[in-house]
Amino acid sequence: MTTSPIENRIGQVFIPVRDMARSVQWYSTLLGLPETEPTHNATIYDLPTTGETRLALDANRPEFDTAGPPRFFFWTSDMAATVSFLRDLGVTVDSEVQDIGSVMLLQFRDPDGNPLMVCQRTAG
């Protein structure tokens, strides 16, 4: 068995949406949650969850189809080891590592072409 730097736990699930206001109302009703304001220029809405896995509505890509962008990410504590590990496995990597302030992220695909993501928390 190969040792992997990718942790076997889900960080956050993203649900792509086109109409944030309608989606916030619908998901809040569905889950019995109070409505609050979206963040990130009204393109992200975090839904409170029980446990470690988080859930967010994401209106950053309204042109998505059902394949869509990654809907969750895996955590890593070592992005460099993760990149090396994925490349050693011959995984299709779709992006360079991106540092967006709070996390570094990398997007890749599974053998069926499903988009996946791995993130590492940063000090910023």
TAJO-V110484 format. One record per pair of residues at least 12 apart in sequence whose ideal C-beta (glycine too) atoms are under 8 Angstrom apart, sorted by sequence separation. I is the first residue (numbers start at 1). J is the second residue. If there is no record, write none. Layout:
I_J + I_J
This chain:
15_27 + 44_56 + 45_57 + 95_107 + 105_117 + 106_118 + 44_57 + 93_106 + 94_107 + 95_108 + 105_118 + 106_119 + 24_38 + 33_47 + 44_58 + 45_59 + 83_97 + 93_107 + 94_108 + 105_119 + 33_48 + 43_58 + 44_59 + 93_108 + 94_109 + 104_119 + 105_120 + 31_47 + 43_59 + 44_60 + 92_108 + 103_119 + 104_120 + 42_59 + 43_60 + 91_108 + 92_109 + 103_120 + 20_38 + 27_45 + 79_97 + 91_109 + 103_121 + 104_122 + 28_47 + 38_57 + 53_72 + 102_121 + 103_122 + 27_47 + 40_60 + 86_106 + 102_122 + 24_45 + 38_59 + 94_115 + 101_122 + 20_42 + 23_45 + 86_108 + 102_124 + 20_43 + 83_106 + 99_122 + 101_124 + 82_106 + 20_45 + 79_104 + 79_106 + 27_57 + 73_105 + 86_118 + 24_57 + 23_57 + 23_59 + 82_118 + 20_57 + 70_107 + 82_120 + 20_59 + 79_118 + 13_53 + 15_55 + 17_57 + 19_59 + 11_52 + 12_53 + 13_54 + 15_56 + 17_58 + 18_59 + 79_120 + 10_52 + 11_53 + 12_54 + 13_55 + 14_56 + 15_57 + 16_58 + 17_59 + 74_116 + 76_118 + 78_120 + 9_52 + 10_53 + 11_54 + 12_55 + 13_56 + 14_57 + 15_58 + 16_59 + 73_116 + 74_117 + 75_118 + 76_119 + 77_120 + 9_53 + 12_56 + 14_58 + 18_62 + 72_116 + 73_117 + 74_118 + 75_119 + 76_120 + 16_61 + 17_62 + 70_115 + 72_117 + 73_118 + 74_119 + 75_120 + 67_113 + 69_115 + 70_116 + 73_119 + 75_121 + 67_114 + 68_115 + 70_117 + 16_64 + 67_115 + 16_68 + 16_69 + 14_69 + 16_71 + 14_70 + 15_71 + 14_71 + 13_71 + 14_72 + 13_72 + 12_72 + 11_72 + 12_73 + 10_72 + 11_73 + 10_73 + 11_74 + 10_74 + 11_75 + 9_74 + 9_75 + 7_74 + 6_74 + 7_75 + 6_75 + 7_76 + 6_76 + 7_77 + 5_76 + 5_77 + 5_78 + 5_81 + 6_82 + 5_82 + 6_85 + 5_85 + 4_85 + 11_119 + 6_118
